[in-house]
Amino acid sequence: MAIELLVMGGGKMGSALVDGLVRHGRASSGTLAVCDPDDAARERMAHAHPGVVVTPGPVEAEAVLLAVKPDVAEAACRLVAPHAPG
């Protein structure tokens, strides 16, 4: 199954967004990916959301959602740009 949505950031905001999407049937965990450079954040996300692809870096997806602090938003955009659709 192809990744439909890549969530950049696995902290509180990213986790809440993934939880809401899955809980309310807007996405299945197999169609979501979350990337976060922090080992602990990835571990928490993988534990809380089994089936979600959790990686330290971006993966190809149909859409990208930034769930990062404003001070790292530009760096996150530059990191994901090569993997973003279109």
Summary of the structure (lengths in Angstrom):
residues: 86
radius of gyration: 11.6
end to end distance: 19.5
largest distance: 33.1
contacts: 258
relative contact order: 0.26
helix: 45%
strand: 17%
